Amino acid sequence: MDFLLNVWFWIILAVVFIVAELGLPGGIIVFLGVAGLIVAICVQLGVVASWSSALTLWFISSLVLVILLRGIAQKLVGGDSSVANTDEEVEALGEIVEVVETIGPGESKGRVVFRDVRWNAVSDGSEIPAGENAQIVSRDNITLVVERVSSAEQPDVDS
């Protein structure tokens, strides 16, 4: 275990960890490399005299660096983040769909095409014949609740 008291071992280990951070995400490995540089300096100055104290210093300094500096480093470096709507139900409200299987009358389920997928659909109790368009007003589990779109409001769904 005498290699743990070699300054070059710790410098090479530090460089490997710091370079590895470029390819591995997480922002932790760089602190392991900086801790290796701390140990190399302490070994060179004679502060560390045994392999167990070198490893202990490396573990403790790595832990302290990660705890104290990781949050600061992430704020400085930043990263990619985006805020998007993750509620598909809200995104679907108001969409115009084509009725492919007659919906109603009453609570009879029919089928509509929404985003190239056929969905079960119910209406407010009125009948919506196949071939007409409807607007999504809510969703009940895996069934869309739709209402008839008046002929003046009907856009061309095929485009």
C-alpha positions, 0 to 999 in steps of 0.5 A: 500500500506504499503507492498511496503515499506517492504524490504522482499516484494522487495527481494521476488519480485526480486528473483521471477523475476530473477528466472523467467528469467531462463525460459522466454527468452528476457533478460529483466525480470532479470533487473526488479529483480535487480531493485527490489533489488535496491528498497529493499536496498533504503527502508532498508536505509530509502531513500524511505519513501512512496509507490509512491516513491518506485514504481517510483524508481523501474520503473526508475531503471528498465528502466535505467538498461534495456536501459544501460545493456541489450545490454552488457548482450546479448553480454556477454551471447550470444545465439544461432544464425545461418546464413543460405541461405534463398534464395530458388531460389539460392539454387535450381540452378543447381539441376537435376530434372526428367521431368514427363511431356514433356516440349516444344517445344517452350514455352509449359510448362511441369512438373518436380519433384523437392524435391518430388513436381511437378513444372511447367517447361519451357525450352529454346525452345527445347523439353525435353521428359518425363523420361529425366533429366533436370537441373534448370537454373532459376525460373520465379515466380512459373515456373522452367526454365530448360535445358536438361542434356546431357546423359553423365551428367545425374545422377541417380535421383532415389537415 
